[in-house]
Amino acid sequence: MSFSRGPKEPVPEIETNVWSCTSDECQGWMRESYSFEEEPSCPLCQSSMEHEVRVLPEMR
């Protein structure tokens, strides 16, 4: 018996508020809705973070 994985429906992308690391050496970012702090520090390098809007796959 074989299982077919037919074409998956595309995941819609939406504008999403994120926190982005301010350090030039770090690529860290996180979705704003996943942050527990009002002004989080980067979980990778502990630098400050700033608000940014990115187009990301919608989380369901």
Protein Blocks (a to p, Z undefined) as FASTA:
>chain_A
ZZddddddddddddddddddfbfkbccdcdfklpcbfbdcdfklopacddddddddddZZ
